[in-house]
Amino acid sequence: MTDLFDLGMPWFEFVLRATAVYIVVLLLSRLSGKRSIGQSAPFDMLVIVLLGTAVQNSLIGEDTSLLGGLILATTLLALNWLVGFVTARSRRLHRWVEGAPVVLVRNGKVFWDQLRRCNVAPEDLDVAMRKAGCDGHHDIALAMLETSGEISIDSRAR
């Protein structure tokens, strides 16, 4: 029972490990683009699970104590809150962390290079188009890839 609270390393090492892993995973997820985070396909869920497994040892090291896990969880949640707090107050940091919306279609003209750059399959645009009630690209006034990874469409008035 005492093993639950016996740390395998100093408490501050848990905080440093959690901070380093949080920052690196945040950077990597930001670099991977909006679509990979915003839209969850089965393979995306697999990547999330494997990512958690991959960084587990970086976080916990040799420690298996309950207290160590609680320190890590607290640190990760505090960092997540801190990033939310700071990005709500800084436009520059918010734009860096969240990204900016991208125009995919304007006045019926599809920007195919933008779709490729953002890893948006034409079929994904077609799905969003159908959901918006558009019969074709010519019905789209504006289609945006939002920072959430969703495609929003404003259709032309008929």
GUKEZA-156996 format. One record per residue (C-alpha): residue number from 1; y negated, x negated, z. Coordinates in steps of 0.001 Angstrom, whole numbers, always signed. Layout:
% GUKEZA-156996
(vexvex NUM, (Y, X, Z));
...
This chain:
% GUKEZA-156996
(vexvex 1, (+0, +0, +0));
(vexvex 2, (-2404, -2876, +635));
(vexvex 3, (-1936, -4021, -2983));
(vexvex 4, (-3981, -1029, -4052));
(vexvex 5, (-7121, -2625, -2665));
(vexvex 6, (-6396, -6354, -3047));
(vexvex 7, (-8433, -7573, -5995));
(vexvex 8, (-6947, -10234, -8278));
(vexvex 9, (-10412, -11680, -8921));
(vexvex 10, (-13903, -11344, -7413));
(vexvex 11, (-15529, -7919, -7861));
(vexvex 12, (-18410, -9333, -9906));
(vexvex 13, (-15939, -10667, -12497));
(vexvex 14, (-14853, -7070, -13154));
(vexvex 15, (-18486, -6144, -13732));
(vexvex 16, (-19041, -9121, -16069));
(vexvex 17, (-15850, -8397, -18019));
(vexvex 18, (-16691, -4696, -18350));
(vexvex 19, (-20242, -5494, -19471));
(vexvex 20, (-19076, -8010, -22078));
(vexvex 21, (-16396, -5691, -23481));
(vexvex 22, (-18799, -2726, -23500));
(vexvex 23, (-21436, -4654, -25448));
(vexvex 24, (-18958, -6070, -27979));
(vexvex 25, (-17253, -2701, -28570));
(vexvex 26, (-20679, -1020, -28906));
(vexvex 27, (-21727, -3621, -31488));
(vexvex 28, (-18462, -3299, -33406));
(vexvex 29, (-18566, +488, -33406));
(vexvex 30, (-22187, +408, -34581));
(vexvex 31, (-21279, -1993, -37395));
(vexvex 32, (-18333, +176, -38460));
(vexvex 33, (-20687, +2955, -39558));
(vexvex 34, (-21378, +6611, -38874));
(vexvex 35, (-18387, +8102, -40600));
(vexvex 36, (-15815, +6069, -38721));
(vexvex 37, (-17135, +7253, -35361));
(vexvex 38, (-18478, +10713, -36157));
(vexvex 39, (-15555, +12159, -38069));
(vexvex 40, (-12183, +11891, -36386));
(vexvex 41, (-9169, +11879, -38657));
(vexvex 42, (-5703, +11097, -37243));
(vexvex 43, (-6035, +7410, -38152));
(vexvex 44, (-9419, +7306, -36370));
(vexvex 45, (-7786, +8540, -33175));
(vexvex 46, (-5149, +5844, -33581));
(vexvex 47, (-7880, +3202, -33831));
(vexvex 48, (-9516, +4521, -30653));
(vexvex 49, (-6241, +4374, -28721));
(vexvex 50, (-5411, +908, -30059));
(vexvex 51, (-8928, -308, -29306));
(vexvex 52, (-8506, +770, -25698));
(vexvex 53, (-5194, -1038, -25521));
(vexvex 54, (-6613, -4141, -27198));
(vexvex 55, (-9445, -4570, -24711));
(vexvex 56, (-7428, -3624, -21631));
(vexvex 57, (-6452, -7177, -20720));
(vexvex 58, (-9993, -8383, -21380));
(vexvex 59, (-11181, -5906, -18802));
(vexvex 60, (-8541, -6127, -16118));
(vexvex 61, (-7136, -9647, -16456));
(vexvex 62, (-4205, -10046, -14066));
(vexvex 63, (-5463, -7429, -11608));
(vexvex 64, (-3512, -4198, -11141));
(vexvex 65, (-5294, -2871, -8063));
(vexvex 66, (-6741, +605, -7749));
(vexvex 67, (-10016, -867, -6569));
(vexvex 68, (-10259, -3098, -9667));
(vexvex 69, (-9750, -103, -11955));
(vexvex 70, (-12385, +1867, -10053));
(vexvex 71, (-14872, -1006, -10331));
(vexvex 72, (-14248, -1173, -14093));
(vexvex 73, (-14583, +2596, -14542));
(vexvex 74, (-17786, +2666, -12491));
(vexvex 75, (-19249, -248, -14443));
(vexvex 76, (-18395, +1273, -17843));
(vexvex 77, (-19820, +4670, -16887));
(vexvex 78, (-22955, +3036, -15457));
(vexvex 79, (-23436, +1026, -18663));
(vexvex 80, (-22969, +4160, -20747));
(vexvex 81, (-25538, +6001, -18631));
(vexvex 82, (-27926, +3028, -18866));
(vexvex 83, (-27663, +2900, -22671));
(vexvex 84, (-28365, +6654, -22808));
(vexvex 85, (-31295, +6293, -20410));
(vexvex 86, (-32869, +3405, -22323));
(vexvex 87, (-32295, +4877, -25802));
(vexvex 88, (-33939, +8128, -24687));
(vexvex 89, (-37076, +6127, -23889));
(vexvex 90, (-37129, +3582, -26711));
(vexvex 91, (-37265, +4707, -30337));
(vexvex 92, (-36417, +1228, -31599));
(vexvex 93, (-33314, +902, -29421));
(vexvex 94, (-32299, +4504, -30148));
(vexvex 95, (-32493, +3873, -33866));
(vexvex 96, (-30457, +669, -33504));
(vexvex 97, (-27747, +2248, -31346));
(vexvex 98, (-27589, +5632, -33089));
(vexvex 99, (-28640, +4632, -36598));
(vexvex 100, (-30719, +6756, -38956));
(vexvex 101, (-29793, +9731, -41135));
(vexvex 102, (-29043, +8873, -44774));
(vexvex 103, (-29926, +11005, -47790));
(vexvex 104, (-26803, +11686, -49880));
(vexvex 105, (-28162, +14339, -52272));
(vexvex 106, (-31716, +15390, -53099));
(vexvex 107, (-32588, +18222, -55485));
(vexvex 108, (-29071, +18245, -56957));
(vexvex 109, (-28975, +14484, -57607));
(vexvex 110, (-26066, +12789, -55829));
(vexvex 111, (-26695, +9237, -54645));
(vexvex 112, (-23200, +7875, -55260));
(vexvex 113, (-24114, +4378, -54062));
(vexvex 114, (-25171, +5825, -50703));
(vexvex 115, (-21871, +7684, -50388));
(vexvex 116, (-19946, +4455, -51022));
(vexvex 117, (-22177, +2426, -48694));
(vexvex 118, (-21628, +4973, -45899));
(vexvex 119, (-17890, +5364, -46610));
(vexvex 120, (-18264, +9043, -47445));
(vexvex 121, (-15571, +10313, -49779));
(vexvex 122, (-16808, +12697, -52495));
(vexvex 123, (-14276, +15193, -51122));
(vexvex 124, (-16078, +15128, -47756));
(vexvex 125, (-19321, +16006, -49501));
(vexvex 126, (-17500, +18807, -51332));
(vexvex 127, (-16192, +20221, -48034));
(vexvex 128, (-19699, +20218, -46518));
(vexvex 129, (-21040, +21753, -49724));
(vexvex 130, (-18518, +24608, -49559));
(vexvex 131, (-19302, +25200, -45873));
(vexvex 132, (-22984, +25520, -46799));
(vexvex 133, (-22130, +28032, -49531));
(vexvex 134, (-23086, +25789, -52434));
(vexvex 135, (-21230, +26216, -55715));
(vexvex 136, (-22134, +22762, -57001));
(vexvex 137, (-24366, +19765, -56461));
(vexvex 138, (-27120, +21590, -58332));
(vexvex 139, (-27347, +24048, -55393));
(vexvex 140, (-28192, +21296, -52890));
(vexvex 141, (-31839, +20722, -52002));
(vexvex 142, (-30969, +18039, -49461));
(vexvex 143, (-27716, +16650, -48055));
(vexvex 144, (-27925, +14195, -45166));
(vexvex 145, (-25350, +12075, -43413));
(vexvex 146, (-26493, +12603, -39838));
(vexvex 147, (-26241, +9988, -37118));
(vexvex 148, (-23345, +11993, -35651));
(vexvex 149, (-21343, +11406, -38853));
(vexvex 150, (-21641, +15021, -39983));
(vexvex 151, (-23022, +16013, -43380));
(vexvex 152, (-25782, +18614, -43175));
(vexvex 153, (-26820, +20499, -46283));
(vexvex 154, (-29946, +22492, -47081));
(vexvex 155, (-29239, +24619, -50119));
(vexvex 156, (-31788, +25635, -52686));
(vexvex 157, (-33095, +29171, -52429));
(vexvex 158, (-31494, +31449, -54976));
